Amino acid sequence: MHSRAFLGLLAFAAAASALPNKRSQPASESSIQNLKDKIKNVVVLVMEDRSLDNLLGGQTLKGLENPIQNGPYCNPYNVSNPAEGTVCTAAKDYDEVADDPDHSVTGNNMEFYSDFTPDNAAIANGTLLPNQNGFIHEQIRLYGADANRTELSRQVMNYYTEEQVPVLTTLVQNYLTFNNWHSDIPGPTNPNRAAIVSGTSYGHGDNDDAFSNHAFPQISIWQVLNETNHTWINYWDTAGGTGPDAGYFNWTYQTGNDDRIVALENFYTDAAAGSLPEFSYINPSCCGVGSNSMHPTGLVSDGEELIRNVYNSLRASPQWEESLLVLTFDESGGFHDHVPPESARRPDNLTYTETAPNGQDYTYPFDRLGGRIPTLLISPWVDKAYVEQKGTNFIGETVSYSASSLLRTLGYLWDFEPFNPRVEYAPTFDHLIQSSSRNDTPISLPNGTAFRR
């Protein structure tokens, strides 16, 4: 064989090996069986309060809709008077965002609709669409008396460069990132965390005392795994601030399963020993300097260190070859994102009402998603540097992924039914697990690096 022809064959083979594996149809019999064959352990790490445009806005991987590739995107200082000027997305954000943006239900309304109390009927029938224009306006309303409005606008509009977040950059370049993954609720931390593990916040829209009082009666991932004879542990950073999410539910304590809530340090020893349960769920700490969830006012670099530690431990574990790590966030935290949230099935008939800053009451019927959030699948069984767009639910609708997609997919993996209509109609990601594993996954991740505060 001529050397030129031989080199051509080598080049073709190399190109072919870099192509994504052929995908099955979501929720098809072959796709579900492949998921069951390949994945025996699922680890879920839920970080805090970042939008995709904010945290992954500087990623250059093609397929991500973000400011560095598709922007800039701009917001007015004042939604009622655009003549005051605008500020656009720009590179380089702060390691510590000192002024925590508004992520209440009505704060999200202002950020998405430029109105604290938008018309729910108009939203439902499609005549009122989110404009994503109110992020700076709301940040200035909250903190304008104490901080410069230029600084405040940068806090919510700027994005992190690839150099600022080397851990996330390495993961994006080596694993699978969702371009359209939203929180289930346009509201704060605890309601969204309840939705991640049960598909509903049971009518709660703020971080009220019910979460710490174990007051939630709905079925959760913890209960259903017990009932289907699967193992689980909720690992949590005992410094506190988030979770433990298994502790929200009265079932956990009434049945004596609170002994499955253990300190985060146990995750690292269990991973090293190859004794992780089938489902590992990790709560980081929150929320100030020294915490590791990326929540303002904690450091993004400290959050990167947590992600690095979890990844490195799992990657070195005897269980790595049968594992899937899902890295996600609870909600978008009041940070700008240009992609509007979609409508979604109501999980139940419950509603939540709060008094908005304008003095009016607003009732949220849980019929639409929250902001777009960074979410990655990390495993030897996913494609390298792949961006997944929207998903397909069980009736064939093309829709955005959300937190309920996790529960819908785990239902196929471990044979349990959807908890409610929100979960039932969520798209699944079983088809993103490939039929052959990779041998080029990073053994370890770079250190998170502190930068300007």
Number of C-alpha atoms within 10 A of each C-alpha: 5 7 8 9 10 11 11 12 12 12 12 12 11 11 10 11 10 11 11 14 15 10 13 18 15 21 21 13 12 14 22 20 14 19 25 18 12 19 19 18 19 20 23 18 22 22 27 27 25 27 27 30 31 31 26 27 28 26 24 18 17 11 15 24 22 27 27 21 15 10 15 15 20 20 24 20 26 20 22 12 9 11 10 10 12 16 17 15 24 21 18 19 22 20 22 23 20 16 17 21 26 21 25 20 26 28 27 29 25 28 30 28 24 22 20 24 22 20 13 15 10 11 17 14 9 11 9 14 16 21 15 23 25 27 33 31 22 27 24 21 14 17 15 15 9 9 12 11 18 13 12 24 24 20 24 26 26 24 29 22 21 20 15 24 25 19 24 23 20 16 23 25 16 20 21 22 27 25 23 24 29 32 29 32 30 30 30 26 24 24 24 27 29 25 23 27 20 27 32 29 27 20 17 21 25 21 15 11 9 14 23 16 12 18 14 21 11 16 17 23 20 25 19 18 19 12 10 11 9 14 15 22 24 25 24 25 21 16 15 14 16 22 25 25 23 29 21 22 24 18 21 20 14 10 9 9 16 17 10 15 20 17 17 20 12 14 24 17 14 15 21 17 12 15 13 25 19 17 21 18 25 26 27 28 27 23 21 17 16 14 23 26 33 29 25 24 20 23 25 29 24 22 24 24 19 22 24 21 16 19 25 18 19 27 24 15 20 16 19 20 20 17 24 24 22 19 20 22 31 32 32 31 29 30 30 32 28 23 19 17 24 18 16 20 16 20 23 17 9 14 16 16 16 16 14 19 13 10 10 10 13 19 17 22 16 27 19 19 24 30 35 33 31 27 26 23 24 24 28 26 24 23 24 22 18 23 21 18 17 16 21 19 22 14 10 11 13 14 19 24 29 28 30 29 27 21 27 26 24 23 20 20 19 17 13 17 14 20 21 17 16 25 30 22 23 30 28 26 24 27 21 23 25 22 17 13 16 13 9 9 16 15 11 16 20 16 17 21 16 16 16 9 12
